[in-house]
Amino acid sequence: MSDEPYAVLSVRGVVAGYGEEDILHGVSLDVPTGKVVSVIGPNGSGKSTLLKAIYGLIHPHQGSVTFWDRSGEERDLTGLRPHAVTRLGINLVPQLANVFPDLSVRENLEVGAFVHAGRFQDNLERVLLVFPALGTMLHSRAATLSGGQRQMVGIARALISDPRLLVLDEPSAGLAPSVVDTVFATIKSINASGVSILMVEQKARQCLSMSDYGYVLDMGTNRMSGTGEQLLQDPEVIQLYLGNRGRLGADVLRLRKESLA
């Protein structure tokens, strides 16, 4: 039997927010080793805040974030800064500002490779196997690229740090449908190479269909969880979050929250 831990990441009872306002109210989740885990829910449910708390962009007021590195050693991430989290083996691709527009593609990748600066060329070759199209763009300014190309650069910049866990915040945001399909296919390929994935995504149906496990957040709390297939078949998830009725359900939740305020 393998000694590799079941989970690469464990979040327990995290309370976090901005200033004195808490957005998350005791959220918990696990990312099993080598799996794809998605987090869905209406706008304002705390999905991006959760990723920021994991990556050290904000610090939890309560709860814990635990990561198991490649050696199987348990690491407490609670309170660490992002550069320290990156060195331990997690990298985040934010929804916005995920590339440096005034830098070339190569320079963006060099920034991402700070953890293993001495192995840049080897890591570059490995990343170009995943993103071969970037090979012809290395000297292009990121600002000149299309939205889909910039998203690829953002993911490549995170991947070149050789993470054990890749965290993605809305990877399909603002992209054309054909490009979205390419981005999701690339994420599946990255996961197949052994990288665990934690992903927040508004395209809930497409996201759950490629996920091993999923969590639904509602008003900063865990509403439900299960395998991707279980959530796709769950009547409540279908009613509130998938398709046109999902958008209607999100509005219902927002109105309910306002009525409770």
C-alpha positions in Angstrom: 0.0 0.0 0.0 1.3 3.5 -0.8 2.3 5.8 2.0 1.1 8.8 0.1 -1.5 10.7 2.2 -5.2 10.6 1.2 -5.5 14.4 1.0 -3.0 16.9 -0.4 -5.0 19.7 1.2 -7.4 19.9 4.2 -9.4 23.0 5.1 -11.1 22.8 8.5 -13.6 25.3 9.9 -12.1 28.4 8.2 -13.6 31.7 9.1 -12.2 34.5 7.0 -13.0 37.8 5.3 -11.9 41.4 4.8 -11.3 43.7 7.7 -14.0 43.0 10.3 -16.4 41.4 7.9 -16.3 37.6 7.7 -17.3 36.1 4.3 -16.5 32.5 5.2 -18.3 31.0 8.2 -16.6 27.7 9.1 -15.9 26.2 5.6 -14.2 22.8 5.3 -13.0 20.8 2.3 -10.5 18.2 1.3 -8.5 17.8 -1.9 -7.6 14.1 -2.3 -4.2 13.5 -3.8 -4.2 13.4 -7.6 -7.8 14.4 -7.9 -9.8 17.4 -9.4 -12.0 19.1 -6.8 -14.4 21.9 -7.8 -16.2 24.6 -5.7 -19.4 26.0 -7.1 -22.1 28.4 -5.8 -23.7 31.7 -6.5 -21.8 35.0 -6.8 -20.9 36.2 -3.3 -20.9 32.8 -1.7 -17.2 33.1 -0.7 -15.6 30.9 -3.4 -12.7 33.3 -4.3 -12.3 34.3 -0.6 -11.7 30.6 0.2 -8.9 30.3 -2.4 -7.3 33.5 -1.0 -7.4 32.1 2.5 -5.7 28.9 1.3 -3.0 30.7 -0.7 -2.2 33.2 2.1 -3.6 36.3 0.4 -5.8 36.7 3.4 -5.4 35.1 6.8 -8.2 33.1 8.5 -9.6 34.4 11.7 -10.4 30.8 12.8 -9.8 27.3 11.4 -6.9 25.7 9.7 -5.4 25.0 6.3 -3.1 21.9 6.1 -1.0 20.8 3.2 1.0 17.6 2.7 4.1 18.1 0.7 5.8 15.6 -1.7 7.7 14.0 1.2 4.4 13.4 3.0 5.2 16.0 5.7 2.2 17.8 7.1 2.5 21.6 6.7 0.3 24.2 8.5 -0.4 26.9 5.9 -2.5 29.1 8.3 -0.9 32.5 8.4 1.8 31.9 5.7 2.4 34.5 3.0 1.9 33.5 -0.7 5.6 33.1 -1.6 6.0 30.6 1.3 2.9 28.7 0.2 4.3 28.5 -3.3 7.6 27.2 -2.1 5.8 24.4 -0.3 4.1 23.3 -3.5 0.8 25.2 -4.1 0.3 27.8 -6.8 -2.7 29.9 -7.6 -4.0 31.2 -11.0 -6.2 34.2 -10.1 -9.2 35.2 -12.2 -7.8 38.6 -12.9 -4.3 39.9 -13.2 -2.8 36.5 -13.8 -0.1 37.7 -16.1 2.3 40.7 -16.2 1.1 42.4 -19.4 4.3 44.5 -19.9 6.5 41.5 -19.7 7.1 38.9 -22.5 5.7 35.4 -22.2 9.2 34.1 -21.3 9.7 36.8 -18.6 6.3 35.9 -17.1 7.4 32.3 -16.9 10.8 33.3 -15.4 8.9 35.1 -12.7 6.8 32.0 -12.0 9.9 29.9 -11.8 11.5 31.8 -8.9 11.1 28.7 -6.7 13.4 26.7 -9.0 15.3 29.4 -10.7 18.3 27.1 -11.4 16.1 24.6 -13.3 14.2 27.1 -15.5 15.2 25.6 -18.8 14.2 22.1 -17.8 10.9 23.3 -16.4 10.3 25.5 -19.4 10.6 22.5 -21.7 8.2 20.5 -19.6 5.7 23.3 -19.6 5.9 23.7 -23.4 4.9 20.1 -23.7 1.6 21.1 -22.1 1.4 24.4 -24.0 3.3 23.9 -27.3 1.7 27.1 -28.8 3.5 29.2 -26.3 6.8 28.2 -27.9 6.3 30.7 -30.7 5.2 33.4 -28.3 8.0 33.5 -25.8 9.2 36.9 -26.9 5.7 38.4 -27.3 4.4 40.9 -24.7 1.6 39.3 -22.8 -0.5 42.4 -23.4 -0.6 41.6 -27.1 -2.1 38.1 -26.6 -5.8 37.1 -26.8 -7.7 36.3 -23.7 -7.3 32.6 -24.2 -3.6 32.9 -24.8 -3.2 35.0 -21.6 -5.1 32.4 -19.7 -2.7 29.8 -21.0 0.3 31.9 -19.9 -1.2 32.4 -16.5 -1.6 28.7 -16.0 1.8 28.0 -17.4 3.4 30.6 -15.1 1.9 28.7 -12.1 2.7 25.3 -13.5 6.4 26.1 -14.1 6.9 26.3 -10.3 6.2 22.5 -10.3 3.3 22.6 -7.9 1.8 19.6 -6.2 -1.6 21.4 -6.0 -2.8 23.9 -8.7 -5.5 26.3 -7.6 -7.6 27.9 -10.3 -10.0 30.8 -9.8 -12.6 31.0 -12.6 -10.3 29.7 -15.4 -13.1 30.1 -18.0 -14.0 33.7 -17.1 -14.4 35.9 -20.2 -13.4 33.3 -22.7 -15.2 32.2 -25.9 -16.9 28.8 -25.7 -14.3 27.2 -28.0 -11.5 28.5 -25.9 -13.2 27.3 -22.7 -13.2 23.7 -24.0 -9.5 24.0 -24.7 -8.8 25.4 -21.2 -10.7 22.6 -19.5 -9.0 20.0 -21.7 -5.6 21.4 -20.6 -6.6 21.3 -16.9 -7.5 17.6 -17.4 -4.1 17.0 -19.0 -2.3 18.7 -16.1 -4.2 16.6 -13.6 -3.4 13.4 -15.6 0.3 14.3 -15.2 -0.1 14.0 -11.4 -1.0 17.5 -10.3 -4.0 17.8 -7.9 -6.5 20.5 -8.9 -8.7 22.8 -6.8 -11.0 24.9 -9.0 -13.6 27.6 -8.5 -15.8 27.9 -11.6 -19.1 29.5 -12.6 -19.6 27.0 -15.5 -20.9 24.5 -12.9 -22.1 21.8 -15.3 -18.8 21.6 -17.3 -16.7 21.9 -14.1 -18.5 19.1 -12.2 -18.4 16.8 -15.2 -14.6 16.8 -15.1 -14.3 16.8 -11.3 -13.8 13.8 -9.0 -15.4 15.7 -6.1 -17.3 19.0 -5.7 -18.4 21.4 -3.0 -21.3 23.9 -3.0 -20.9 27.0 -1.0 -23.9 29.1 0.0 -23.5 32.4 2.0 -20.0 31.4 3.1 -20.9 28.0 4.4 -20.8 24.4 3.1 -24.2 23.6 1.6 -23.5 20.2 0.1 -20.7 18.0 -1.3 -20.2 14.8 -3.2 -18.6 13.3 -6.3 -18.9 15.4 -9.4 -21.4 12.9 -10.8 -23.5 12.9 -7.6 -23.8 16.7 -7.7 -24.7 16.7 -11.4 -27.6 14.4 -10.6 -28.7 16.1 -7.4 -32.2 17.7 -7.9 -31.3 20.7 -5.7 -28.0 21.4 -7.5 -29.9 21.1 -10.8 -32.6 23.5 -9.7 -30.3 26.1 -8.2 -27.0 26.0 -10.0 -27.2 24.4 -13.4 -28.4 25.9 -16.7 -31.0 28.7 -16.8 -32.6 27.5 -13.6 -29.2 27.7 -12.0 -29.0 31.4 -12.7 -32.5 31.8 -11.3 -31.6 29.8 -8.2 -28.6 32.1 -7.6 -30.9 35.1 -7.7 -33.3 33.4 -5.2 -30.3 32.8 -2.9 -29.3 36.4 -3.2 -32.8 37.7 -2.4 -33.0 35.3 0.6 -29.7 36.6 1.9 -30.9 40.2 1.6 -34.2 39.4 3.4 -32.2 37.9 6.3 -29.9 40.9 6.6 
